[in-house]
Amino acid sequence: MTVDHATTLAEARQRIAGAPDDDALRELEREYVDKSGLVGQLLAAIPSLEPAERGAAGRAANELKQAVVIALEDRRRALLTAALDAERKGDGFDPTLPPPSVERGSLHPITQATRRLTEIFHAMGYHVLDGPEVELDWYNFEALNISKDHPARDSQDTFYCDEEGKRVLRTHTSPVQIRALEHLEPPFRAVAPGKVFRQESTDASHEHTFHQMEGIVIGKDISVAHLISAMKTLLRGIFDRELEVRLRPGYFPFVEPGFELDARCPFCTEGCGVCKRTTWIELLPCGLVHPNVLKSGGLDPDVWSGFAFGLGLSRLVMLFRGIDDVRHLLGGDQRFLEQF
Ligand code: DAH
């Protein structure tokens, strides 16, 4: 099989340049380049040529193929450019207009606070732990020195998950204290952020689901001074400056002594809306880990001691973000969430 390559190529180029669309180009590609096309036939015919002619015939066929492929690509690009140009000139396309607005998501204020705080605690050498939301009665109450008749166990407050009352939706993040004691080698520091659940009638300051962040530090000869110092470091991490703190007595079965820790209002000196004109902000409940809790976690209270605290994440986010109804937090209303 012989063809005049120059004439064939000129003809192919002319037909390609005149092809009106992609389908026509594909058709020409089949006709010239594919195995069953012209180049394919030329190559297939080579073995039947005189050995001396084979090299030249092979080269010629491949050159023809290359040239046709390039012509096809050029035409494809030209068609695409023309299509885009036409679109630009068509119905009111204005390349100077700003692009259509993009709906941007944002992190939930609780997520923002959790990330910020865990970052600070992480820098202070704390592990960041997770615990189950469906918790055993043992971890949620018993191991935390909350006796069977303690009011916190009242069915009013606790969502029970089974008839025997063995499983509950955790009512606080404190059970992670016990799980930390079981899993970490003392001495250690750990925080555990997460959701907690209480069976309450909801109103502006009560919600059945909210967030806390538990903290526990275990070591030897841990005292209230360590607790105060840790909380001051935390406050410096959040507000970038020294804030005065004070302790008031508080009762929680799993700490002894137990406290409410207040911090000087970071927003004023004379009293403002956030501190309710008192210049103090109720920051968190805390205390020294009760010996019974250490025992529940398998530690000898004569050797080990520690402090614990329970940050009310939802409450603090509300306080610092000026949110007046806790139900907004998990209400899922986009108009609320878009503000953060
Ligand atoms: N778990 C308690 C609650 O939800 C808060 C709490 C109080 C946590 C004192 C602590 C603590 O770690 O030391 O009401």
Residues whose N, C-alpha, C, O or C-beta is under 5 A from the ligand:
A	BS01	DAH	T171 H172 S174 G215 F252 V255 P285 C286 G287 A308 F309 G310
